[in-house]
Amino acid sequence: METNYRETLQADFDAFDLSEELGFILEEPLTHLPDYYRVWLDLANNLTHLIESRKLRDRVHKMPVLSPHLLSNHRELRLAHLALGFISMGYVWQEGQQAPGQILPKALAWPYWNISRRLGLPPILTYADSVLANWKLKDPTGDMEIGNMDLIFSFPGGESCRGFFMVSLLVEMAASSGITILNFDQGALEVMHAMKVSDLIGIQKGLIKVTQSLKKMKETFQLMHNHVEPAAFHGTLRIFLSGWRDNPMLPRGVLYEGVSNEPISLSGGSAAQSSSIQCFDALLCVQHE
């Protein structure tokens, strides 16, 4: 029975690309794509400069329409989705609140839409992109700690932008120990298994691990005060995380050229999208109105 449960659980991990060590964080994200997609990465890697110089929209208008068919695996799709997500947010909000872009050009919208469908993600920058798949190690042999980590792509906002996404990632790392099964006897998954077989001791052990993880998440989140300036977040970064659902600046949403004849409304990225938090909520039967 135990062996069958392990095999089923491993199949679930593989199907949803979960990491036994990092939980919902994407392990070893790619930073390069096939040369065919170089224009996407060129724009995404230079996004801050292009936004601040008001040149991003012009560059996007010159982009060719590329097919996503050469993206052959999950990590390539995630990097492409991340790059197009950052470019899309930069395109829409380049001019700030005064003149948001209301149409995503086909060269951006069409491949983004198709990649999103393959991944089961919305065609807008989400938490799964900007936090879970947007990190790299400065020293590949070093540890995953804030001094040895950097963003793959960034928005204007300098160190506050980096700090915001990095601390969010560290919170997810703290959550992972309460979810995954390195020793198969701890965390949310052990609680779920123990409940199925009425193992009260297993439930208790798992809940203790979940409690420890939640405390560590709360402690880690306090690092936000050390790495993010409120003025930089609210005055510079926040606009690039804004979506186009229930947004008075884009009341009808955004038109995805080549995809739909009507504007589409989508919510921007938020920590409310954290799969870890939703996992704990489901385990503990926490409901939000």
N, C-alpha and C positions, 0 to 999 in steps of 0.2 A: 504493500500500500504506500509506504513512504517513498519507495523508488518511483512508483507511478506518479506520485504527486510532484516529486522533483522533476521528472521528465516533462510533465504538463506545464509546470511553472517555467522551466527553461524554454519551452516552446513559446509560451506567452512573452517571455523576455525578448526572444528573437523576433517574434512577429511585430512587436511594438518598439523594437530597438531600445529596450531598456538595458541599463548597465547594472550588473550586480554590485559594482563598486561605487558608481556615481549616480545611480537612480535614473532620473529623467534627463540629466545632463548628457549631451552628445559627447561620446568619447572621441578624443583626438580629431576634432573637426579639421577638414581640409582648408587650405588657404589658396589652392590653385585649381583651375579648371582646364580642360583642353583648350588649346590656343584659339579654337573657333570662337570661344566666348570671352576672348581677351578684352573686348570693349566693355563688357559688363564690369569686370574686375578693375579695369583702368578707372572707370567712373567711380566705383564704390571706394577704391583705395584713395582717391583724391577728393572725396565728397566734401569734406570740410572746406577746403580751398575753393571748390567750385560753387558751393553755396554762398560763402562769404564774398566771393567776387561776382556773384549773380550771373554765373556762366553755365550753371548746370542745365537749365532748360534748353539753352541753345545746343549744348552737347547731346542731350537726349534727342532733340529733333533731327540730329544728323546720324543717329544710330540706325544700323540696318535691322531688319526684322529677322531674328535668328530663331531657328527651330530648336526645341529642347531635346531632340531625339538622340543627341550624342551624350546626354547625361545618363550614365549607365548604372549608377548605384545610389544608395540612400545618401551617403555623405556628399556626393556631387550635387544631388538634388537640393540638399539642405543648404550648401554653400550658395548655389544659384538663387534659391529662394531668399536667403539672407541678403545677398547683393542687390537683387531686384527690389527687395523690401526697403532697404536703405535708400536706394536711388529714388523709388517712388515717393517716400516721405520727403526727401529733399526736394524733389520736383514740385510736389504739391505746395510745400511750405517755404520755398526759397524766398518769397517776398513777404513772409510773415503773415499776420492775420489780415493785412490790408488787401492782399490780392492772391488768395489761394488758387492753385491750379484746379480747374474743374474738369479737365479731361486728361487722362493718362494716354499718351500717344501709343499707337499700335505696337511700335517696336519695343515698348516697355510692357504694355498691358497684356498683349497676346501671349508671349512666352511665360509671363508671370502667372497668368490664369491657368495655363496648361500644367506648369510645374506644381502649382498649388493643388490642382486636382489629383495629380499623381501622389502627392504627399498627404492629402486629406487635411490641408491647412488652408485658411482663407488667404486671398491675394492682397494682404496688407501685412505690415510688419507686426509680428506678435511677440509675446514673451518667449515663446519657443524659439524664435529667431534671435532676438536682440540679446537675450541672456543665455539660454541653454546651448546655443550653437555659435556664439560669437566670442570665442576665447581661444587663446593660444599661449603656449609656454615660451618665455624668453629663452630659457635654458631647458631644452627637452629632457635633460637628465635630472632636473631639479624638481622640487615639490610644487603642488598646486597651492600656492599661497600668493597673496595679493602683490608682493614684491616681484614675483617671478611670472606674473601673468599679464597679458595685454589683450586689448580688443582686436578683432580682425578688422572690423569697420567701425567708424565713429561719426558722430555729428559734431557740429560746433558746440563748444562748452568746455573744451580743454580737459583738465584733470578732473573736473566735476562730472563730466560725461563718462570718463573712464571709471571713476569711483562709483558712480551710480550703478553701472552695469556689472562691475566687478564685485561689489558688495552683494548685489542681488544674486550673483552666481555663488558666492560663498555661503549665502543663506541656503541655497539649494543643496550645496555640498553638506551642510549641517543636517538638512532634511534626509539626505540619502541614507544615513545610518539608521534612521527609524523606519525605512521602507524596505530596504533590500536584505539579502539573505547570505552574506558572505559566510556566516557560520551556521546558516539555516536554523537558528534558534533565537532570532531576535527581530523586533520590528513589526510593522503593520502586517506584512505577509504571513509571519508566524502566528499573529493573532487570528487572522482569517482562517488559517489552516487549523489552529487549535479549536476554534469555534465549531468547525465542521465535525470534529471528532470528540467534542465535549471535553477537551483537555484543559481543566481549570488552571493548572500550574503553567501550562504553555501560554494561556491567555494572560496570566499575570506577568510572566517574564516578558512577553511581547509588549504589553502596555507600559511596563517600566522603561523599556528601550524607547518607545515612542515618546514618553514623557521627557526622557533625557534629551532626545533629539529636538523636541519643541523648545526646551529651555536653551539649548545651544543655538537654535535658529534666532531666538529673541536676543541673545547676547551678541551674536554676529551682526544682527541688523543695526546694533548701536554703532558699528563702524561707519555707518552712513554719515554720522555727524562729523567724523574726522576726514572724510574723503569727498564730501559734496557740499559746496557752498549754496545755500538756499537761493541767493540772488541769481547765480549761474543756472541753477536748475529751472527756476520759474521764469527767469528772464530770457534764457537762451534755449535750453534743451527741451523743455516741456512741449513746446509747439510741435516738435518733430515726432512726438509720440502720439499726437492727436489723430484720431480717426475721422471718419465722415459718416457717422451715425449719431443722430440727435446732437449735431454740432451746428449752432446757429451760423457759423461762418461758411458752412457747406450744407445748407438745409435739405438739398435734394440728393446729396451724396456726390460721387465722382463717376464720370462716364469712362468706362474702360473701352477705348477705341478698338474695334475689331472683335470685340467680345459680346457686347450688348448695345442695343439702341437706346436703352434707358440708363440713367445713373444708378449706381449701386451704393448702398449704405453699409459700411462696415465699421466696427469698433476698433480703436487702436490698441496697442499693446499695454498691458497692465499686469501688476503682480496678482490680481484676481484670477489671471489665467494660469497661475502656477499649478501644475499637475500635482506637485507634492502637497500643497495645501488642500487641494480638492481630494486627494487620496486620504489624508487625515480626516477631513470633514466626513467623507463617506464612511470611514471606519468607525468614527465616533458618533455618527448620525447627527451631525451638525447641519442644520438647515438655515438658509439665508432667505429672508423675505425679499 
